[in-house]
Amino acid sequence: MAGAEFIWQHSKDELERACALLAGVAILTTRGGEDPIRKKDAFVGRVSLPFFETTPPPPGVKRLALIPDQRRWVLYKIGKDGAPNVQCNLRGFEGLCDCLLEFV
């Protein structure tokens, strides 16, 4: 099994590279309690993927969502009034990279 660093340096597959990035962000952002990587919500609920459910974070926190049919990544915050404030809305692998830079 290849690690995230090896995948990032050697893979040409955008899906593999996206998974490596998201795994790294999950490790950087998952917090709380004992053994949070296995026992808490990944990304502290800040990432929404179609196959992945977590408890949502409080309003005012940056969130990242994938809109799969458009291959679009959206970085946004939910305001106190419940309205989304989109900060980044980009397509494809490059869009993911740009949104993650703003996310972290």
C-alpha positions in Angstrom: 0.0 0.0 0.0 1.3 3.4 -1.0 1.2 6.3 1.5 -0.3 9.7 0.8 3.1 11.3 0.3 4.1 8.7 -2.3 0.7 9.0 -4.1 1.1 12.8 -4.2 4.6 12.6 -5.7 4.2 9.7 -8.1 0.5 9.2 -9.1 -1.0 10.8 -12.2 -4.5 9.7 -11.2 -6.5 12.8 -9.9 -8.8 10.6 -7.8 -5.9 9.0 -6.0 -4.3 12.4 -5.4 -7.7 13.9 -4.2 -8.0 11.0 -1.7 -4.5 11.6 -0.4 -5.3 15.3 0.1 -8.6 14.6 1.8 -6.9 12.0 4.1 -4.3 14.6 5.1 -7.0 17.2 5.8 -9.0 14.7 7.8 -6.0 14.1 10.0 -5.3 17.8 10.4 -8.8 18.7 11.3 -10.3 15.8 13.3 -10.2 16.6 17.0 -11.6 15.8 20.4 -11.4 13.1 23.0 -9.3 10.0 23.1 -8.4 8.5 19.7 -10.4 11.0 17.6 -9.4 9.6 14.2 -11.3 6.4 15.0 -14.0 7.6 17.4 -15.0 11.2 16.4 -16.5 12.8 13.3 -13.9 13.1 10.5 -13.1 16.7 9.5 -15.1 17.8 12.7 -18.1 17.6 10.3 -16.7 20.4 8.0 -16.6 18.3 4.8 -19.7 17.0 3.0 -19.4 14.2 0.5 -22.3 12.2 -1.0 -21.2 9.0 0.7 -20.1 10.5 4.0 -22.3 11.7 6.9 -21.1 13.6 9.9 -22.6 15.9 12.5 -22.6 19.5 11.1 -20.4 22.1 12.7 -21.7 25.3 14.3 -22.6 28.3 12.1 -19.6 30.5 11.0 -17.2 27.7 10.4 -15.8 27.1 6.9 -17.2 24.0 5.2 -16.3 22.1 2.0 -18.9 20.2 -0.1 -18.7 18.2 -3.3 -21.4 18.5 -5.8 -20.7 15.3 -7.7 -22.8 15.7 -10.8 -21.0 19.0 -11.6 -17.6 17.8 -10.2 -17.7 21.1 -8.3 -16.1 21.9 -4.9 -17.8 24.6 -2.8 -16.3 26.3 0.2 -18.8 28.1 2.3 -19.9 29.3 5.7 -23.4 29.2 7.2 -24.3 32.6 8.7 -26.2 33.2 11.9 -29.3 33.7 9.8 -28.9 30.3 8.2 -27.9 31.6 4.8 -24.8 30.1 3.1 -22.0 32.5 2.2 -20.0 30.9 -0.7 -16.3 31.7 -0.6 -15.0 29.4 -3.3 -16.8 27.5 -6.0 -14.5 25.6 -8.4 -14.5 22.5 -10.6 -12.4 19.4 -10.8 -9.1 18.5 -9.1 -7.6 21.9 -9.3 -10.8 23.3 -7.7 -10.4 20.9 -4.8 -6.8 22.0 -4.4 -7.7 25.7 -4.4 -10.6 25.2 -2.0 -8.5 23.1 0.4 -5.9 25.9 0.5 -8.6 28.3 1.6 -10.2 25.7 3.9 -7.1 25.0 5.9 
